Amino acid sequence: MGSDLIGLCPPTTQCCVRPTRSGLRLITQEEITIMLVAEKTIIVAGVDTHRDTHHVAVTDLTGRVIADQAFPVSTAGYRALLDWVSSHGLIDRIGVELTGSYGAGLTRYLTAAGVAVVEVTTTDKATRARRGKDDVTDAIAAATKVVAGMATAIPKDTTGLVESIRMLKLVRNSAIHGRTKALNQLKDLRITMPAELRETTDGLTLNQLAKHAAGFRPDRTRLADPTQAAKMAMKRLGTRVQELAAEIKDLDKDLKMLVQQAAPGLLTHRGIGIQTAAQFLVTIGANIDRLDNDAAFARMCGAAPIPMSSGKTHRMRLHRGGDRQANSALHTVVIGRLKNHPPTLAYRDRKLAQGKSKRDIIRALKRYVAREVFYTLKADLKAT
């Protein structure tokens, strides 16, 4: 709680005296600090985050509201927020909503200042419908959740290599979606465009069609003609596909360099490539110690088994929550191993002989891969 002593030390180093049986003695600086700390109220703060302002509420450890105030979203605003909160007492923890979006900047600032930050989930719809909603209410609710022990999650560290991977992967995903959408539009246009133009594209794959369409030379003076308009539309889409493909290729090079630096051990495992490793890194975060064990990571990936038994039926299924992109990455790894990984194939055959379904086998394998990924990444991230 070193950061919690912000503002407690006196501005001067002047010492005081204390009477003893043998006379008077000087009180040390450490004793002065201890006495000041003892007189300070231990407080908790909750922050309702927004794009332009953050609203803060301060409570004591019994949940009694002390004060609330709004601050601008800026470095100066973060500094003023921390100074204002610390002026009310000794900071125990600060609960911040949306630490991965609106609250990301504040979370980085508070963490760098040594303040204990916990992630607070936003108020659920049922509670909002019953109690209403405004910034003050949400900030007080955030602080109350911290006091009650309902908010204990440690936010992801967004100051290092893993955050760089996250941002590049985000751009790559959007480029892939854009390319897929453009290819689908090319496919649809090929069906509906004039026959004399459609016949020139027969037998071409979608990627070949994009390259062919990028070479069209429409007559801009005759765009009222559907044939020329079709050429223009196809040319635009084909050019877009080629540009996005080049962008994806460049991003793949950048991600490969960063992922090899962050998780060299994970990449040695069968079925785990650059993109799946990048997704696991993004899901788990740079501060992997915030997760207690592999079971917590499996729950985060939606790969934790939960019972689905009823009557004479006894079975398990995977938790449907968690990061669905991480769940998809686990599924990709498992399906790849089911093709040519001898230990995985042997496990599948053994479970099939026991009467298990293929879906049950995939669920179990996803849980196994989650365990494998967690401990490998734990070693990789500690080494970086």
ABEGO torsion letter per residue (X at the ends): XAAAABGABBABABBBBBBBAAEBBBBBAAAAAAAAAAABBBBBBBBBBBAABBBBBBBBAAGBBABBBBBBBBAAAAAAAAAAAAAAEBBABBBBBGAABAAAAAAAAAAAAGBBBBBBBBBBAAAAAAAEBBAAAAAAAAAAAAAAGABABBBBBAABAAAAAAAAAAAAAAAAAAAAAAAAAAAAAAAABBAAAAAAABGBBAAAAAAAAAABBBBAAAAABAAAAAAAAAAAAAAAAAAAAAAAAAAAAAAAAAAAAABAAAAABBGBBAAAAAAAAAAAEABAAABABAAAAAAAAGABBBBABBEABBBBBBBABEBAAAAAAAAAAAAAAAAABAAAAAAAAAAAAAGBBAAAAAAAAAAAAAAAAAAAAAAAAAAX
